[in-house]
Amino acid sequence: MTTAQSGSIAMPLFDRFPRLREALPRVELGEWPTPVHNAPRFANAHGLKSLHIKREDKSHPLCGGNKVRGLEFLLAEARSRDIRTLVTFSSAGSHHISRTAFHARRFNIGVVAVIVDQPPTEYLQANLGVGITAAAEYIPASYLTVLVKTLGQVLRNASGERSPCLYVAPGGTSPLTCIGHVNAAMELRDQVDAGILPMPDYIYVPLGSLGTAAGLALGCKLAGIHAHIVGVTNSYRLYCTRGRLLRLANRTIRLLHRHDPTVPHVHPTRSDVSVFHHALGEGYAKPTESGRRLIQEMLDLECVRLDGTYTSKTLDGALQFIELHGTHDRHHLFWHTFDTLPLSNPWPEQIPPALRRYFISRQDKSAPG
């Protein structure tokens, strides 16, 4: 394995398979490797031998989180094809949309986002503010019309009404963007080899659009990390399945092998991955009471900030999984994917009328935001 590195260009996957460096365009966005936080006070409070936290929230000083790794490949692909517009769809407060718009603007690439409503959360307004400030175009839709409206935006390109565009799946998830998380597992192996943390027995990761978990499952196979991946459902039970996760990992290894035949044909199996649904609560973006308690506890004990939609539910699921399987004496790694963005303040005239209700909490402090 390569040695642990610092700085923005650390790519142990490319160091191990040099042909990939030439075959896969990549722009430098993040600060790698992301740090690992030892959490002994939280571990002791829950009777754990050890708990470490992979701080993906530290991937960028202004707009970080787990999406940055995939965006390095997605935006490079768009630039290589002279794409000027990315078309996607998601929920109103999507991390994917806000991070994509923020980082794409650096390359003069626009984002058109078809959005559906979601319950108010503590991050929704901040994400919308970042996207609006980055000139993303938001198009409200319902669950019945979201696909039709998204297709309509893509077809505007075919009609010549718009400069070349690229459709991006929800969450920005594809085999190409999963490569960023394959590299994250290689990066983790370097940190283990450097003595920064013990070899994990279990890695707990949010399941939203599945890209982070699929990339890690594959990356751990390539890196020789024999940890069990536990994906904790944060979005929709019917979507977050082990089969779908494994199929995405298999599509990713085929992409890597196509670009570099020396990449071995490794495949995560059902025994390598678990999917845990029992921390979801009432549904996506609806915080749970146990999650709220963990947010405060993690802040008090480790000065690490969680959110109510993804990371607190993932940590809750991890603790439930540990209790269920009696694995308190093993080494646990929590994959922290959420970056708390500062509240962005777009000018009132920048906010589309259909989105203004999400910003009403500026005037009404009793409203959730």
C-alpha positions, 0 to 999 in steps of 0.5 A: 500500500502507499503511505499516508499523504496530505494535501489535495492530490492524495489518490492512493487508488491511482498510485496503486493502479497508475493507468487509471490516472491517465484514463479517468479525468479528475478535478481537484476539489477536496482536501485529502485525506480527510482526518480520522477522529478518535471518540473515546468518550462517546465509546466509553459512554456506550460500552464500546472498545473503540469508536473512530469517526472518518471526517468526510465533513472536513473534505472542503473548508467551505462546502464539504461532505461525502459528495465532494469525492464523486464530484471530482470525477463528475465535473471532470467528465462534464468538462471533458465533454464540454458540458455546460449544464447538469440536469438532476432531481432530488428533494428541496434541501438536497445536499447533492444539489447544493454541493454540485451547484457550488463546485460546478460554478467554479468551472462555469457549469450550471445546474438545473434541479427539479425538486420535490418538497420535503419536511423542514430540517435544520439544513434545508434553508442552508442548502437552498441558500448555497444552491441559489447563490451558486445560480442553480435553477430550481424547478418545483415538482410533485412526486407524480411530475418530477420525472416528466419535468426532469425529462423535459429539461434534458430534452431542451438540450436535444431541441437546441434550446440549451447548451450541451447538458448531462443528466445526473442521477439523484445523489449524483450516484453512478459508477463514475462517482463511486470511484471517489469512495473506492479511493476513500477506502484506499485512503483509509487503509493508508491511515490504518497502516500509519497507525492513525486507527486500528483496522476496523471490524465494522464500518457504518455508513448512511444509505441515501443514494447508495454511492458512498456505501457501494464505493466503500464496499468495493474499495475495502475489497481492493484495499484488503480491509476485511471490515463488514459494511453496515449501511443504515437506511436514511432515505427509502426502505424499498430503494436501500437494498443490499442487492442494489448496493452490490449491483452498483459496486459491481458496475463500478469494478467493471468500469475500473477494470475497463480502464485498467485491466490490472485492477482485479475483478473483486466483488463484494458479496452479501456476507460483506454488507448488511442493510439496517432499516430500524433507525429510519423512524417515520421516514426521510428527513424526519428526525427521531428522538433518539437521533436528537439525543445522539446529536447533543451527546456527540456534540457534548462528548466529542465536539462533533456535529451531526444532523437529524436526517443522515448522520444521527440516524446512522449513528443510532443504527450503528448502536442498535446494530452493535447491541443486537449483535453483541459486538461491543468489543470490536473496532467500529468506524463511523463514516461522517458524511454531513457538513454543516454549511454556514447559512447563505443569504441570497438576495430576496429577489434571487429566491424564486417565489415557489421557494420563499416559504422555505426561508420564512423562518428568517422572519418567524423564529418559531418556524422550523428551518 
